[in-house]
Structures are given as C-alpha cells and as structure tokens.
Amino acid sequence: MLVNILQFIGVLASMIILHELGHFIACRLFGVPVEEFGIGFPPRITRMFTLRGTDYTLNWIPLGGFVRPLGEAQPEVEGGLAASKPLVRIGVYIAGPLMNLLAAIVLYAVIFSRLGVPDTTVIQIQEVVQDSPAAQAGLQAGDTVVSINDLEANSYENLRGEIYAHLGEEITITYQRDGELGQVSLVPRENPPENEGAIGILMTSPIQELNWFQALPLAVSATGQHSVAVMKLPGQLIRGSADSAGRPVGYKGMYDIYAGAKEGQLLPGTSAEINVLLFLVSITVSLGVLNLLPIPALDGGRILFVLPELIIGRRVSQQVQNVVNAVGFISVILLLIYFNILDFTSPVQLP
C-alpha cells in the first residue's frame, strides 16, 4: 500500500507540475522573470540550483509545485507579471490549463494507439443463436457480412434497417469466410424470442490498429468531449443532477480511483497501464478545465480581472484583486476539505 501511495503522490504531483510548467514557459516566452520554480509546496527543503535568475527549489509538501513570477501581485514592480500588458498576463494565466489539455491529447493518443478502435465499416458476426434463421441458413461466428440484398453492409444502422424492413420476407445475405464469398437466404422473424433479434446474430466490428498520428484526431475529439463534461459538472452539482459516481473528490477519493485503476477497474478488460493512463487523463483534464473557471484565485478568475483593462482600459485595483483572490482561495480550500470529508463518509464507488 505504501508503494501505491508514493506512486499516487508522484502521479498527482507530475500533473500539477506540468500545469506550472505551462505558466513557466509562458513567462519565459513573454520575457517575464521567474523568481522561483518549486517542486512541492513550502516550506522549502533546499534550493537545488539557480539558472537564468530562477531558483529551482525542493519543498516539503509533495503534492504539486508552483511558479513565482517577479511582481506577480505588485504592478509597481517594473518588468514583473502584474506590470505586464493585459494580453501577456492572459497568456501566462491560460498557459497552465493549456498545458494540461495538451497533455490530455497526448495521453489519449497513446491510449487509442494501444487499444485501437473498432472499424465500424466492417460488420462481423460475433455469435449466432442456436436454431435461429441465421444458424439454420449456415451463418457462423467470424463471418463478415458483405451485403444484404443489394445494400452494402458498412454500418450497424443500414444492416439493421435492411433486416427490419423485410420482416417475414426472404432476404439474401452475402458474407465472407476465410477469404471466400458465400451467400445465404433467410427470413427475418417478425416476433423473435427476447434478446435474439430478427435473424439471431450478435454483431461486432474488428479492432483497427492505429499509429500515434492516426490516433491524434480521435485524441483531440476525446479531450474536447471530456472537457465539456467537466465544464458541465459545477452546474450539475448546483442543480443536484450530478451522478454520484462523477462527483468531485478529495485526495482520498483520487487515491481510491488510482488504486482501482491499477487493478483495471476503470476500463475492465484492459491492462492496468491503460487504466492508469485514463486516470492521468482525468486528472489533467480536470486541472485544465477547472482552473479556467472564473473563480477568484484560479487562473480563470485572474483572467477575469484582466478583461476590464483589456476592454475599457481601466485596471481593477490590486488591493481589490488581492482581497477577492484571498476569499476565493479560502473558499477553494474549504471545498477541498468538504470533498475530503465526503471521501470518507461516501467513498467513491468504482465499477
């Protein structure tokens, strides 16, 4: 268990450090000096080294990391972040979440390239029900359906549609077996036994292997869908319509999910490695999207404070920002405490 806990801490910290690395890279690109890049949270253990004016430090609380730009909240500090142009500040704030979402795309691409995807243009027979029209006609598991009547069978929808359009009527199925074409005739049943279907077959599609670049468009789409789901979560929580299995979790809840992932419980039937990658995706998408929400102290809240200056040229006073961000930070901490308590009173349920 201790090994699992240490691995979990490393995995969680890596995703948070990745987020901070996005801020760090943006600061470098925009010419904003960075005073400290910290691994872990203070108090400090040691300063490992200094490079280009940045102290790289190791800290005692190993649950993430941080970046401390020059003049982060002091607009009077020349060359600092708060004194930078509005678009520069927005670029620095948005870079952390963007790094998390880019990481999600890479992770999803790895997952898809390892698992492959069903080739839904090819319809295979996975199972034939005994004494069904398909069995009596001689169809077998493993046969590939080529066409029904004159309609090419290149999707589940048109295959099913053609079958159910001819209930009680004879249809002709062309199939391929061991590289050779065959043809049978049968009559789809109008009132088949429950769960057997009109002709008595279970359909599937073969898995298509993908390389990393072929998987990339699917990864972008999956990251987008995952992000939208996370964005909807706060509203669902407010309305009370969120699935209990999808509720926010604290550190214990995240550890429980990680432990389940190592046992293959997130996506049964796949390896522990794939399950851990899915866990990483979940963490990094959540970090990216939730940090973009317009909540004070988070990146989205900081971007919100920059917008008036960008639109009307008037800056929100730093004193107001500091107070609002402090309140937001305390609120986020209280929420984390609540979610951690919930982890014990209502533990996460995995499949």
RAVEN-V160781 format. One record per residue. N is the residue number from 1. SS is DSSP state (H for helix, E for strand, L for the rest). Layout:
N,SS + N,SS
//
This chain:
1,L + 2,H + 3,H + 4,H + 5,H + 6,H + 7,H + 8,H + 9,H + 10,H + 11,H + 12,H + 13,H + 14,H + 15,H + 16,H + 17,H + 18,H + 19,H + 20,H + 21,H + 22,H + 23,H + 24,H + 25,H + 26,H + 27,H + 28,H + 29,H + 30,H + 31,L + 32,L + 33,L + 34,E + 35,E + 36,E + 37,E + 38,E + 39,E + 40,E + 41,E + 42,E + 43,E + 44,E + 45,E + 46,E + 47,E + 48,E + 49,E + 50,E + 51,E + 52,L + 53,L + 54,E + 55,E + 56,E + 57,E + 58,E + 59,E + 60,E + 61,E + 62,E + 63,E + 64,E + 65,E + 66,E + 67,E + 68,E + 69,E + 70,L + 71,L + 72,L + 73,L + 74,L + 75,L + 76,L + 77,L + 78,L + 79,L + 80,L + 81,L + 82,L + 83,L + 84,L + 85,L + 86,H + 87,H + 88,H + 89,H + 90,H + 91,H + 92,H + 93,H + 94,H + 95,H + 96,H + 97,H + 98,H + 99,H + 100,H + 101,H + 102,H + 103,H + 104,H + 105,H + 106,H + 107,H + 108,H + 109,H + 110,H + 111,H + 112,H + 113,H + 114,H + 115,H + 116,L + 117,E + 118,E + 119,L + 120,L + 121,L + 122,L + 123,E + 124,E + 125,E + 126,E + 127,E + 128,E + 129,L + 130,L + 131,L + 132,L + 133,H + 134,H + 135,H + 136,H + 137,H + 138,L + 139,L + 140,L + 141,L + 142,L + 143,L + 144,E + 145,E + 146,E + 147,E + 148,E + 149,L + 150,L + 151,E + 152,E + 153,L + 154,L + 155,L + 156,H + 157,H + 158,H + 159,H + 160,H + 161,H + 162,H + 163,H + 164,H + 165,L + 166,L + 167,L + 168,L + 169,L + 170,E + 171,E + 172,E + 173,E + 174,E + 175,E + 176,E + 177,E + 178,L + 179,L + 180,E + 181,E + 182,E + 183,E + 184,E + 185,E + 186,E + 187,E + 188,L + 189,L + 190,L + 191,L + 192,L + 193,L + 194,L + 195,L + 196,L + 197,L + 198,L + 199,L + 200,L + 201,E + 202,E + 203,E + 204,E + 205,L + 206,L + 207,E + 208,E + 209,L + 210,L + 211,L + 212,H + 213,H + 214,H + 215,H + 216,H + 217,H + 218,H + 219,H + 220,H + 221,H + 222,H + 223,H + 224,H + 225,H + 226,H + 227,H + 228,H + 229,H + 230,H + 231,H + 232,H + 233,H + 234,H + 235,H + 236,H + 237,H + 238,H + 239,H + 240,L + 241,L + 242,L + 243,L + 244,H + 245,H + 246,H + 247,L + 248,L + 249,L + 250,L + 251,H + 252,H + 253,H + 254,H + 255,H + 256,H + 257,H + 258,H + 259,H + 260,H + 261,H + 262,H + 263,L + 264,L + 265,L + 266,L + 267,L + 268,L + 269,L + 270,L + 271,L + 272,H + 273,H + 274,H + 275,H + 276,H + 277,H + 278,H + 279,H + 280,H + 281,H + 282,H + 283,H + 284,H + 285,H + 286,H + 287,H + 288,H + 289,H + 290,H + 291,H + 292,L + 293,L + 294,L + 295,L + 296,L + 297,L + 298,L + 299,H + 300,H + 301,H + 302,H + 303,H + 304,H + 305,H + 306,H + 307,H + 308,H + 309,H + 310,H + 311,H + 312,H + 313,L + 314,L + 315,L + 316,L + 317,L + 318,H + 319,H + 320,H + 321,H + 322,H + 323,H + 324,H + 325,H + 326,H + 327,H + 328,H + 329,H + 330,H + 331,H + 332,H + 333,H + 334,H + 335,H + 336,H + 337,H + 338,H + 339,H + 340,H + 341,H + 342,H + 343,H + 344,H + 345,H + 346,L + 347,L + 348,L + 349,L + 350,L + 351,L
//
